[in-house]
Amino acid sequence: MEMNEELYKAQVLIEALPYIQKFNRKIIVVKYGGSAMVDEELKRKVIQDVVLLKLVGFKPIIVHGGGKEISKWVEKSGMEPRFVNGLRVTDEPTMEIAEMVLNKVNKSLVSLISELGIKACGISGKDGGMLKVEKKLSGGEDIGYVGEVTEVNATLIHALLKDDFLPVICPIGFDDTFHSYNINADDAACAIARAVNAEKLAFLTDIEGVYRDYNDKSSLISEITTDEARELLAGGTIGGGMLPKLNNCIDAIENGVSRVHILDGRIPHCLLLEIFTNKGIGTAMLSKDAERFYNPEG
């Protein structure tokens, strides 16, 4: 029995080999959020995954949110979190809390990565003028200091990657007058992935992936092209929270990112399972002419 287990481990490594070869020295952006940020055990497993990706030759970048943590601290401060069309209303006091909380989350991730022997550098989109923004409106409504990314200066990111650091980025940027703005972490990850020409962009979420019909759990889609995703959006069966994510994915693919993965961050080691196995576990979106990896027999 033990020998079978050892052989199985060897088989797993062999299955991973073509993926390691294909993505060696390639940039992968991981958007880290949802339950995987709140549960300490899941958090550790995500960081282990990212560190392993780095050690086998990938160049990972983490872009993280902190929505649940921000809400917690806003309430602790005696304020009521407010949302318009799913977006947080960020007045000046809320912005101050958001920046403090995101920096706290940022440095806790840096600590976890450092514990595993990898050099990490925690930065925000303000560092090196990385994320330039303008005010984002929600359905025409002013929701305060919430920014839409207009420009990404990737100089600092490239410098960190060149010096073998793992960049950990929190989504705060400047406008033209150097006011700080909170940025939706999905939007920030997407903009950064485009700017650094990432080979992959992975979203860790609290859902299993994209369904053809959300009420039918057997309709999970393993691989989808941008054209198929557009048809799905037009069909009106996609749930509200998935709409902006799918649009972000399409946008990333059409701006040079090769593959985008939507993963269930509640599954331990979801990143490794999706990237290094034939079957995968979430939904991968790819451009029309990209090589399909999904093997239904796998």
C-alpha positions as CSV (number, residue, x, y, z in Angstrom):
1,M,0.0,0.0,0.0
2,E,2.8,2.4,0.9
3,M,4.6,1.8,-2.4
4,N,1.3,2.5,-4.2
5,E,1.1,5.8,-2.3
6,E,4.7,6.7,-3.3
7,L,4.0,5.8,-6.9
8,Y,0.9,8.0,-6.9
9,K,3.0,10.9,-5.6
10,A,5.5,10.4,-8.4
11,Q,2.6,10.3,-10.9
12,V,1.3,13.6,-9.6
13,L,4.7,15.2,-10.1
14,I,5.0,13.8,-13.6
15,E,1.5,15.1,-14.5
16,A,2.6,18.6,-13.3
17,L,5.8,18.5,-15.4
18,P,4.4,19.8,-18.7
19,Y,2.7,22.7,-16.9
20,I,5.9,23.6,-15.0
21,Q,7.8,23.6,-18.3
22,K,5.2,25.6,-20.1
23,F,4.9,28.3,-17.5
24,N,8.5,28.5,-16.3
25,R,9.6,32.2,-15.9
26,K,6.1,33.3,-16.8
27,I,4.1,35.8,-14.7
28,I,1.0,34.7,-12.9
29,V,-1.2,37.2,-11.0
30,V,-3.2,35.8,-8.1
31,K,-6.2,37.9,-7.0
32,Y,-6.6,36.8,-3.4
33,G,-9.9,37.4,-1.6
34,G,-13.1,35.9,-0.1
35,S,-13.1,33.2,2.6
36,A,-9.5,32.2,1.8
37,M,-8.4,35.4,3.4
38,V,-10.5,35.0,6.6
39,D,-9.8,31.4,7.5
40,E,-6.3,31.1,8.8
41,E,-5.8,27.5,7.7
42,L,-6.9,28.3,4.1
43,K,-4.8,31.4,4.1
44,R,-1.7,29.4,4.9
45,K,-2.5,26.9,2.2
46,V,-3.0,29.7,-0.4
47,I,0.4,31.1,0.5
48,Q,2.0,27.7,0.4
49,D,0.6,27.3,-3.2
50,V,2.0,30.7,-4.3
51,V,5.4,29.9,-2.7
52,L,5.5,26.6,-4.5
53,L,4.6,28.3,-7.8
54,K,7.6,30.6,-7.2
55,L,10.0,27.8,-6.3
56,V,9.2,25.8,-9.5
57,G,9.9,28.8,-11.7
58,F,6.8,30.9,-12.0
59,K,6.8,34.6,-11.2
60,P,3.8,35.1,-9.0
61,I,2.3,38.5,-8.0
62,I,-0.5,38.6,-5.3
63,V,-3.1,41.3,-5.5
64,H,-5.4,41.2,-2.4
65,G,-8.6,42.7,-1.2
66,G,-9.8,43.0,2.4
67,G,-13.5,43.8,2.1
68,K,-14.7,41.7,5.1
69,E,-11.9,43.0,7.3
70,I,-12.6,46.6,6.2
71,S,-16.3,46.1,7.1
72,K,-15.4,44.7,10.5
73,W,-13.2,47.8,11.3
74,V,-15.7,50.3,9.9
75,E,-18.3,48.7,12.3
76,K,-15.8,48.8,15.2
77,S,-15.4,52.5,14.6
78,G,-19.2,53.0,15.1
79,M,-19.9,53.6,11.4
80,E,-22.3,51.6,9.2
81,P,-20.8,50.0,6.0
82,R,-22.8,51.3,3.0
83,F,-23.0,49.7,-0.4
84,V,-24.5,51.0,-3.7
85,N,-24.9,48.4,-6.5
86,G,-22.5,46.1,-4.6
87,L,-19.8,48.7,-4.3
88,R,-18.7,50.1,-0.9
89,V,-19.4,53.8,-0.4
90,T,-16.0,55.1,0.7
91,D,-16.2,58.5,2.4
92,E,-13.0,60.1,3.9
93,P,-13.2,58.3,7.3
94,T,-13.9,55.0,5.6
95,M,-11.0,55.5,3.2
96,E,-8.7,56.1,6.1
97,I,-9.8,52.8,7.7
98,A,-9.6,50.9,4.4
99,E,-6.0,52.0,3.9
100,M,-5.0,51.0,7.4
101,V,-6.7,47.7,7.2
102,L,-5.4,46.9,3.7
103,N,-1.8,47.7,4.8
104,K,-2.3,45.4,7.9
105,V,-3.5,42.6,5.7
106,N,-0.7,43.2,3.2
107,K,2.0,42.9,5.9
108,S,0.5,39.8,7.4
109,L,0.7,38.1,3.9
110,V,4.3,39.2,3.6
111,S,5.1,37.6,7.0
112,L,3.5,34.3,6.0
113,I,5.5,34.2,2.7
114,S,8.7,35.2,4.6
115,E,8.2,32.3,7.0
116,L,8.4,29.9,4.1
117,G,11.8,31.3,3.1
118,I,10.7,33.5,0.1
119,K,11.5,37.2,-0.2
120,A,8.3,39.2,-0.4
121,C,7.6,42.9,-0.7
122,G,4.3,44.4,0.3
123,I,3.3,47.6,-1.6
124,S,0.2,49.5,-2.5
125,G,-0.7,51.0,-5.8
126,K,0.5,54.3,-4.6
127,D,4.1,53.1,-4.5
128,G,6.1,54.1,-7.6
129,G,2.9,55.7,-8.9
130,M,1.8,52.2,-9.9
131,L,-2.0,52.7,-10.0
132,K,-3.4,55.9,-11.5
133,V,-7.2,56.3,-11.0
134,E,-10.2,58.5,-11.6
135,K,-13.4,58.5,-9.5
136,K,-15.6,55.6,-10.2
137,L,-19.4,56.1,-10.3
138,S,-21.9,53.4,-9.6
139,G,-24.9,53.7,-11.9
140,G,-24.2,57.4,-12.1
141,E,-24.0,57.7,-8.3
142,D,-21.0,59.2,-6.4
143,I,-19.7,56.5,-4.0
144,G,-16.8,58.6,-2.6
145,Y,-13.2,57.6,-2.9
146,V,-13.6,54.5,-5.1
147,G,-11.2,54.5,-8.1
148,E,-11.3,53.2,-11.6
149,V,-7.8,52.3,-12.8
150,T,-6.8,54.5,-15.8
151,E,-3.1,53.7,-16.0
152,V,-0.6,51.2,-14.6
153,N,3.1,52.0,-14.2
154,A,4.6,48.5,-13.8
155,T,8.2,49.7,-13.3
156,L,8.3,48.9,-9.6
157,I,6.7,45.5,-10.1
158,H,9.3,44.5,-12.8
159,A,12.1,45.7,-10.6
160,L,10.9,43.5,-7.7
161,L,10.5,40.5,-9.9
162,K,13.9,41.0,-11.4
163,D,15.4,41.0,-7.9
164,D,13.5,37.8,-7.1
165,F,10.9,39.3,-4.8
166,L,7.3,38.2,-4.6
167,P,5.2,41.4,-4.9
168,V,2.1,41.6,-2.6
169,I,0.0,44.5,-3.8
170,C,-3.0,46.2,-2.0
171,P,-5.4,48.0,-4.3
172,I,-5.1,51.7,-3.4
173,G,-4.2,54.3,-6.0
174,F,-3.8,58.0,-6.6
175,D,-5.8,60.4,-8.8
176,D,-4.3,63.4,-10.6
177,T,-4.3,65.4,-7.4
178,F,-2.7,62.6,-5.4
179,H,-5.8,61.8,-3.4
180,S,-6.0,58.2,-2.2
181,Y,-8.7,55.9,-3.7
182,N,-9.8,52.4,-2.8
183,I,-9.9,50.2,-5.9
184,N,-12.0,47.0,-6.3
185,A,-9.3,44.2,-6.0
186,D,-10.7,42.4,-9.1
187,D,-10.3,45.5,-11.2
188,A,-6.8,46.1,-9.8
189,A,-5.7,42.5,-10.5
190,C,-7.0,42.7,-14.0
191,A,-5.3,46.0,-14.8
192,I,-1.9,44.8,-13.3
193,A,-2.1,41.4,-15.2
194,R,-2.6,43.3,-18.4
195,A,0.2,45.8,-17.7
196,V,2.8,43.1,-16.9
197,N,1.7,40.8,-19.7
198,A,0.8,38.0,-17.3
199,E,0.5,34.5,-18.7
200,K,-2.2,33.7,-16.1
201,L,-4.6,35.6,-13.9
202,A,-6.3,33.6,-11.1
203,F,-9.3,34.8,-9.1
204,L,-9.8,33.1,-5.7
205,T,-13.5,33.4,-5.0
206,D,-16.2,31.9,-2.8
207,I,-17.8,29.9,-5.7
208,E,-16.8,26.8,-7.5
209,G,-16.4,28.5,-10.9
210,V,-18.8,29.6,-13.7
211,Y,-22.0,27.6,-14.3
212,R,-24.1,27.5,-17.5
213,D,-27.0,27.6,-15.1
214,Y,-26.2,28.7,-11.5
215,N,-29.1,26.5,-10.1
216,D,-27.7,23.4,-11.8
217,K,-24.4,22.5,-10.0
218,S,-23.6,19.9,-12.7
219,S,-23.3,22.7,-15.3
220,L,-19.9,23.9,-14.1
221,I,-17.8,25.0,-17.1
222,S,-14.1,23.8,-17.1
223,E,-12.9,25.8,-20.1
224,I,-14.6,28.7,-21.9
225,T,-13.5,31.1,-24.7
226,T,-14.2,34.8,-24.6
227,D,-16.8,34.3,-27.4
228,E,-18.6,31.6,-25.3
229,A,-18.5,33.8,-22.2
230,R,-20.1,36.7,-24.2
231,E,-22.9,34.3,-25.3
232,L,-23.4,33.3,-21.7
233,L,-23.6,36.9,-20.5
234,A,-26.1,37.6,-23.2
235,G,-28.2,34.6,-22.2
236,G,-29.0,36.3,-18.8
237,T,-28.3,33.1,-16.7
238,I,-25.2,34.6,-14.9
239,G,-25.7,35.7,-11.3
240,G,-25.1,39.3,-10.3
241,G,-21.7,38.9,-8.5
242,M,-20.3,36.9,-11.4
243,L,-21.1,39.6,-14.1
244,P,-18.3,42.0,-13.3
245,K,-15.9,39.1,-12.8
246,L,-16.6,37.6,-16.2
247,N,-16.3,41.0,-17.9
248,N,-13.0,41.5,-16.1
249,C,-11.9,38.1,-17.4
250,I,-12.9,38.9,-21.0
251,D,-11.1,42.3,-20.7
252,A,-7.9,40.6,-19.4
253,I,-7.8,38.0,-22.2
254,E,-8.4,40.6,-24.9
255,N,-5.5,42.7,-23.5
256,G,-2.9,39.9,-23.7
257,V,-3.4,37.7,-20.7
258,S,-3.3,34.1,-22.0
259,R,-5.5,32.4,-19.5
260,V,-7.8,33.5,-16.6
261,H,-8.9,31.1,-13.9
262,I,-11.9,31.5,-11.6
263,L,-11.3,29.2,-8.5
264,D,-13.0,28.3,-5.3
265,G,-10.7,29.6,-2.7
266,R,-12.4,27.5,0.0
267,I,-10.9,24.4,-1.5
268,P,-7.4,23.8,0.1
269,H,-4.6,24.1,-2.5
270,C,-7.1,25.1,-5.2
271,L,-4.3,26.9,-7.1
272,L,-2.1,23.8,-7.5
273,L,-5.1,21.6,-8.4
274,E,-6.1,24.0,-11.2
275,I,-2.7,24.8,-12.6
276,F,-0.9,21.5,-12.3
277,T,-3.5,18.9,-13.1
278,N,-5.2,17.8,-16.4
279,K,-8.7,18.0,-15.1
280,G,-8.5,21.3,-13.1
281,I,-11.2,22.3,-10.6
282,G,-12.5,25.7,-11.5
283,T,-13.2,27.6,-14.8
284,A,-10.5,28.6,-17.1
285,M,-11.1,31.3,-19.7
286,L,-8.9,31.4,-22.7
287,S,-8.6,33.2,-26.0
288,K,-10.0,31.5,-29.2
289,D,-6.7,30.3,-30.4
290,A,-5.2,29.2,-27.0
291,E,-4.3,25.6,-26.5
292,R,-7.0,23.7,-24.6
293,F,-5.6,21.8,-21.6
294,Y,-8.8,20.3,-20.2
295,N,-8.9,16.6,-20.7
296,P,-12.4,15.2,-20.0
297,E,-10.9,11.7,-19.5
298,G,-8.2,13.0,-17.1
